[in-house]
Amino acid sequence: MSTVKTLTAGMERKYIAYTCLSPLTMLGEVAMETVIPYIMALIIDVGIANRDINYVLKTGLLMIGCACLSLACGVAGGRLAAVASQGFSHNLRRNLFTKVQGFSFGNVDKFSTASLITRLTTDVTNTQNVYQMVIRMSARAPFMLIAGAVMACIINMKLAALFIIAIPVLVIAIWLIGSVAYPRFSIMLEKYDKMNNTVQENLIAIRAVKAFVRGRYEDEKFEKSADAVRAAQVRAEKLIVLLMPIMQITVYVSIIAALWFGGNMIVAGTMKAGELISFLTYVTQILMSLMMLGMIFVMLVLSRASIHRICEVLDEKSDIQSPSVGLKTVADGSIDFEHVSFSYNKKSETSVLNDIDIHIKSGQVAGIIGGTGSSKTTLVSLIPRLYDTLSGTVKVGGRDVRAYDLVPLRDSVAMVLQKNVLFSGTIRDNLKWGNRNATEEQIVAACRAADADSFISSFPKGYDTELGQGGVNVSGGQKQRLCIARALLKNPKILILDDSTSAVDTATESRIRAALKDAHPETTKIIIAQRISSVKDADIIFVLDDGKINGYGTHEELLSHNEIYREVYESQQTGGDADIGTSAEGGN
């Protein structure tokens, strides 16, 4: 019951109504199908036996009317079930997508992007199919089974004893096959996840694949993943395909037995021909209803793994949530890290950040410089609570970030990440992510501050230029400037630039820094960079090394007393491309 509530939460009333009406129309269809064989028996045993043409015509018209009514109920039930299942899947995908939007980075890492895509597509489709079958057959099959059995017993109780043998055979076969098939379908869906991950990686990194001429290698990797899915699918479904032959053999054996014993009864004069024909129809209905129940069971087995995977996502609780009564206003852009440590794995004994203690005043420009793998990006991700600290406190505007409602906290922080993300749509659409109500003047001003207006204006359609998925039709430097402009439109209290000018030349970077200083003097700015030139004019610079603060101060102060900073500065001044720190490569 809890699973049903989870899957149908927030479902629109009209789809609930369709779900309830579909089984009712199926009952009408079954009622007519139950009456028709009885009418047919009357035509044979009364009308034809007595050569009463009028009786045959009247009863035949009644049978045609019942058949038409059965057809109408079946069509209506099928349509209602189809609409209800489409509404169900739409509601389920919406709930899943909304749930994922509330996940923290840790929650997304737990499931993986490829697995979430499979759950939103393949798993929902499997669940939709079984939902449609269940609401159509859940009333039809049992009612047909009961009605057919009653009518068969009324016609001939002795002959009806055949069901006592047939029904257990089908039930045992269905149960055995279903219990063995379920774990195999779970494995199959895991293989789907891995295949989707392979496809996702290849499409995201398609330029690297082509640049390194690794197309054949990627083909082979995909072929292995696809073959693993095929093998798992065959292994699971070869059990299911056994069910239909077993059902058919049981049905045919029961019909043959009914013909044999029924024929002997007709010869002995204890049964009429019309009764045997109608009895055979009821036998067929009973066994077909059992087959329907069997197919429902099979579909439930097929979708059980999918339902479990969907419920895993819907039942998952984000490890970062707003407090019940969170603060709605961020006072200013001041930032304080008080003895902060952090680890991606809460159980890990090794922290990626250790005892970070830094203080940035509102309106200051702070630089963070450090080597690859020194956790610079991780550090700033704690400010808008994309992650939570392992220990210590992060404060924004003088208050612990955990005391804020997430929406106003994150609205007050704008981040331009290392990996610049643009979406399908026009340049204007992408910029309005920062402020959906931005005026044309505000958009142009932000783009000028980011040194983006000049190249945007060079496009024939200007700000209405369509960007491909991920902004594939603009260069890396242009992407960075568009992302900076988008962040500026947010008018944040804190602006974080995470190596966001690495793809532009030093002259362009200098213009952007000057424009940012003039355009938003009240905004606290954090600049993460590899180049000393990017941060040397900052009010305070922090040197991060292996997850620890190695030193801080102004450019001049660090040159005088911080060895790491001085060595990198001197190497860059002489034309080198040194990096800070000697830590192993990893994510910033």
Protein Blocks (a to p, Z undefined) as FASTA:
>chain_A
ZZmmmmmgoiafklmmmmmmmmmmmmmmmmmmmmmmmmmmmmmmmmmmnopaklmmmmmm
mmmmmmmmmmmmmmmmmmmmmmmmmmmmmmmmmmmmmmmmmpcfklmmmnopmlmmmmmm
mmmmmmmmmmmmmmmmmmmmmmmmmmmmmmmmmmommlmmmmmmmmmmmmmmmmmmmmmm
mmmmmmmmmmmmmmmmmmmmmmmmmmmmmmnopmmmmmmmmmmmmmmmmmmmmmmmmmmm
mmmmmmmmmmmmmmmmmmmmmmmmmmnopacfklmmmmmmmmmmmmmmmmmmmmmmmmmm
mmmmmmmmmmmmmmpccfbdcdfbdcfbdfblcdcdehiacdfblkbcbdfbehiacddd
ehiacdddddehklmmmmmmmmnopaccfbdcddeehiafklpcfklmmmmpccddfbdc
ddeddfklmmmmmomkbcfklmmmmmmmnopmmmmmmpmnlmmlccdehilmbcfklmmm
mmmmmmmmnopabdcdehklmmpcfklmmmmmmmmmmmmmmbccddddfblklmmmpmbd
cddeehiafbgcdfklmmmmpmklmmmmmmmmnopacdedjbdcddZZ
